[in-house]
Amino acid sequence: MEDGLEMAFEGIAEAIRGLQAGQIAQSRVLRALIASHPDPDAMRAAWLRYSSVSASDAATAKVLDPLRSAIHEANEQAIADWSKRVEQDLRRT
């Protein structure tokens, strides 16, 4: 059990290291883009505007919306099926 847990933690640590390396690389590319842009202040302002939390939240909501709808519909169907079974059982008694 401990070996499995250790392996899982090692996998998670490796994934985190990969994400950190990617973030570092992206920040260096961004710095280079800003430094080489004809209007660095405008580039920085645009980057901050488009990388804001609200933009990320909107994109996340857009992706998850169909999933949420599907889950909601599945729950509604399950409740309707369960209610029908309960009603049938009550009629039998």
trRosetta pair geometry for C-beta under 8 A, 3 or more apart (Angstrom, degrees):
i j d omega theta_ij theta_ji phi_ij phi_ji
1 4 5.8 -57 -154 35 31 111
1 5 6.3 27 152 -16 66 108
2 5 5.5 -56 -146 40 34 112
2 6 6.1 38 154 -22 67 105
3 6 5.6 -52 -146 36 30 113
3 7 6.3 31 154 -19 64 105
4 7 5.7 -54 -148 35 30 111
4 8 6.4 31 152 -20 64 105
5 8 5.6 -52 -148 34 33 113
5 9 6.4 30 154 -16 65 105
6 9 5.8 -56 -148 39 31 109
6 10 6.2 33 152 -21 65 106
7 10 5.5 -52 -147 36 32 114
7 11 6.4 36 152 -21 63 103
8 11 5.7 -53 -152 34 32 113
8 12 6.5 30 151 -17 65 104
9 12 5.5 -52 -146 37 35 111
9 13 6.2 37 153 -20 67 105
10 13 5.6 -51 -145 37 31 112
10 14 6.3 35 153 -21 63 105
11 14 5.7 -53 -148 35 30 112
11 15 6.5 31 153 -19 63 105
12 15 5.7 -54 -150 35 33 112
12 16 6.4 33 152 -18 66 105
13 16 5.7 -54 -149 37 32 112
13 17 6.4 35 152 -21 65 104
14 17 5.6 -51 -148 35 32 113
14 18 6.5 34 151 -20 63 104
15 18 5.6 -54 -152 34 32 113
15 19 6.5 32 151 -18 65 104
16 19 5.6 -53 -148 37 34 111
16 20 6.3 34 153 -19 66 105
17 20 5.7 -55 -147 37 31 111
17 21 6.3 32 154 -20 65 105
18 21 5.7 -54 -147 35 31 111
18 22 6.4 32 153 -19 64 106
19 22 5.6 -54 -149 37 32 113
19 23 6.3 33 153 -21 65 105
20 23 5.6 -52 -147 35 32 112
20 24 6.4 34 154 -20 65 104
21 24 5.7 -52 -149 35 32 112
21 25 6.4 31 153 -17 65 106
22 25 5.7 -55 -147 38 31 110
22 26 6.2 30 155 -18 66 107
23 26 5.8 -54 -145 38 30 110
23 27 6.3 29 156 -20 64 105
24 27 5.9 -55 -148 35 29 109
24 28 6.6 28 153 -18 63 105
25 28 5.8 -57 -152 35 31 110
25 29 6.5 30 152 -17 66 105
26 29 5.6 -53 -147 37 34 111
26 30 6.2 37 153 -21 66 105
27 30 5.5 -51 -146 37 33 115
27 31 6.4 38 153 -21 64 102
28 31 5.7 -49 -147 34 33 112
28 32 6.5 33 153 -18 63 104
29 32 5.7 -56 -151 37 33 112
29 33 6.3 34 151 -20 66 105
30 33 5.6 -53 -146 36 32 112
30 34 6.3 30 156 -17 66 105
30 47 6.6 104 -157 -143 117 152
31 34 5.8 -56 -146 38 30 109
31 35 6.1 28 156 -19 65 110
32 35 5.8 -56 -142 39 29 110
32 36 6.1 9 164 -4 65 114
33 36 6.3 -69 -142 46 24 97
33 37 6.1 39 156 -44 64 105
33 43 6.7 -160 132 176 91 140
34 37 5.7 -45 -145 12 29 119
34 40 5.0 74 173 -148 77 91
34 43 5.0 178 -119 104 68 127
34 44 5.5 57 -134 -68 127 85
34 47 7.3 -58 -78 -12 111 149
35 40 6.6 25 -102 -108 24 128
37 40 5.2 135 68 -86 101 55
37 42 7.6 -135 139 68 132 86
37 43 4.0 76 85 -42 172 152
39 42 4.0 20 121 24 119 118
39 43 6.3 148 91 -20 68 86
40 43 5.5 -56 -145 38 34 114
40 44 6.1 35 157 -20 68 105
41 44 5.7 -52 -146 36 31 111
41 45 6.3 31 154 -18 64 106
42 45 5.7 -53 -145 38 32 111
42 46 6.2 32 155 -19 65 106
43 46 5.8 -55 -147 37 29 110
43 47 6.3 31 153 -21 63 106
44 47 5.7 -53 -148 35 30 113
44 48 6.4 28 155 -17 64 105
45 48 5.8 -55 -148 37 30 109
45 49 6.3 30 153 -20 64 107
46 49 5.6 -56 -147 36 31 112
46 50 6.1 11 163 -3 68 112
47 50 6.4 -67 -142 47 25 96
47 51 5.7 0 168 1 66 120
48 51 6.4 -66 -128 49 22 95
48 52 6.6 51 160 -62 58 89
49 52 6.2 -34 -164 -19 26 116
49 55 7.7 92 144 -38 54 136
50 55 5.7 92 -166 -93 43 174
51 55 6.7 -90 -116 59 8 136
51 56 7.5 30 -172 -45 47 106
52 55 5.1 100 60 6 76 99
52 56 7.2 -143 101 0 42 90
53 56 5.5 -60 -149 43 35 111
53 57 5.9 38 153 -23 70 106
54 57 5.5 -50 -142 37 32 113
54 58 6.3 35 156 -21 64 104
55 58 5.8 -53 -148 35 30 111
55 59 6.4 28 153 -17 63 106
56 59 5.8 -54 -147 37 31 110
56 60 6.2 32 154 -19 65 108
57 60 5.7 -55 -145 38 30 112
57 61 6.2 31 156 -20 65 106
58 61 5.8 -53 -146 36 29 111
58 62 6.4 34 153 -24 63 105
59 62 5.6 -52 -150 32 31 114
59 63 6.6 27 154 -15 64 105
60 63 5.9 -59 -152 37 31 108
60 64 6.0 12 159 -5 68 115
61 64 6.0 -65 -136 48 28 100
61 65 6.0 50 160 -51 66 98
62 65 6.1 -33 -145 1 23 118
63 67 7.7 12 136 0 64 117
64 67 5.1 -66 -159 47 55 115
64 68 5.7 58 146 -27 85 103
65 68 5.7 -53 -144 34 30 111
65 69 6.4 29 157 -19 64 105
66 69 5.6 -54 -148 36 34 112
66 70 6.3 34 154 -20 67 105
67 70 5.7 -54 -148 36 31 110
67 71 6.3 29 154 -17 65 107
68 71 5.7 -56 -147 38 31 110
68 72 6.2 33 153 -21 65 107
69 72 5.6 -54 -146 37 30 113
69 73 6.3 29 155 -18 65 106
70 73 5.8 -54 -147 37 30 110
70 74 6.3 31 154 -19 64 107
71 74 5.7 -54 -147 37 30 112
71 75 6.3 31 153 -19 64 106
72 75 5.8 -55 -149 36 30 111
72 76 6.3 30 153 -19 64 106
73 76 5.6 -53 -146 37 32 112
73 77 6.3 31 155 -18 65 106
74 77 5.8 -55 -148 37 30 111
74 78 6.3 31 153 -20 65 106
75 78 5.7 -54 -146 36 31 111
75 79 6.3 30 156 -18 65 106
76 79 5.8 -55 -148 37 30 110
76 80 6.3 30 153 -19 64 106
77 80 5.6 -54 -146 37 32 111
77 81 6.3 32 154 -18 66 105
78 81 5.8 -53 -146 37 30 111
78 82 6.2 30 155 -19 64 108
79 82 5.7 -54 -145 38 30 112
79 83 6.2 33 155 -21 65 106
80 83 5.7 -53 -146 36 29 112
80 84 6.4 32 154 -21 63 105
81 84 5.7 -55 -151 34 31 112
81 85 6.5 29 153 -17 65 105
82 85 5.8 -55 -151 36 32 110
82 86 6.4 33 152 -20 66 106
83 86 5.7 -54 -147 36 32 112
83 87 6.3 32 154 -19 65 106
84 87 5.8 -55 -149 37 30 111
84 88 6.4 31 152 -19 64 106
85 88 5.7 -55 -148 36 32 113
85 89 6.3 31 155 -18 66 107
86 89 5.7 -57 -149 38 30 111
86 90 6.3 30 153 -20 65 107
87 90 5.7 -54 -146 36 31 111
87 91 6.6 34 153 -22 63 103
88 91 5.8 -53 -152 31 31 112
88 92 6.8 32 151 -22 63 104
89 92 5.7 -53 -153 29 35 113
89 93 6.9 24 155 -15 65 106
90 93 6.1 -61 -152 36 34 106
